[in-house]
Amino acid sequence: MITDVQLAVFANVLGVTLFLLVVLYHYIAANYTKSSGFLSALYIIMHLLKGDRYFSQ
């Protein structure tokens, strides 16, 4: 059985992970240049996942 402490640790780890993913997304979006290779591909993938119409045409 999962204890209260294990559940709290899991929730905190999940929250920190999601927060860091948001920070990473904003860092990539703010520093985007078309010649940055991998980062530009990652930026386009993120926008495709969000459903931006500009990238889906």
C-alpha positions in Angstrom: 0.0 0.0 0.0 1.1 3.5 -0.7 1.7 5.6 2.5 0.9 9.3 2.9 4.6 10.1 2.8 5.2 8.3 -0.4 2.2 10.0 -2.0 3.4 13.4 -0.9 6.9 12.7 -2.3 5.4 11.6 -5.6 3.2 14.7 -5.8 6.1 17.0 -5.0 8.4 15.3 -7.6 5.7 15.5 -10.2 5.1 19.1 -9.5 8.8 20.1 -9.6 9.2 18.1 -12.9 6.2 19.9 -14.5 7.5 23.3 -13.3 10.9 22.6 -14.8 9.4 21.6 -18.1 7.5 24.9 -18.2 10.7 26.8 -17.4 12.5 24.9 -20.1 9.8 25.6 -22.6 9.9 29.4 -21.9 13.7 29.4 -22.1 13.6 27.8 -25.5 10.7 30.0 -26.8 12.5 33.2 -25.6 15.9 32.2 -27.2 14.6 30.8 -30.4 16.5 31.6 -33.6 15.9 29.9 -36.9 19.5 28.8 -37.2 19.7 27.0 -33.9 19.3 23.4 -35.2 18.0 21.1 -32.5 16.3 23.9 -30.5 14.4 25.1 -33.5 13.1 21.6 -34.2 12.1 21.3 -30.5 10.4 24.7 -30.7 8.4 23.6 -33.8 7.4 20.3 -32.2 6.2 22.1 -29.1 4.0 24.4 -31.2 2.7 21.5 -33.2 1.7 19.8 -30.0 0.0 23.0 -28.8 -2.0 23.1 -32.1 -0.7 26.4 -33.5 -2.0 26.8 -37.1 1.0 28.7 -38.3 3.2 25.6 -38.1 0.6 23.0 -39.2 0.1 24.4 -42.8 
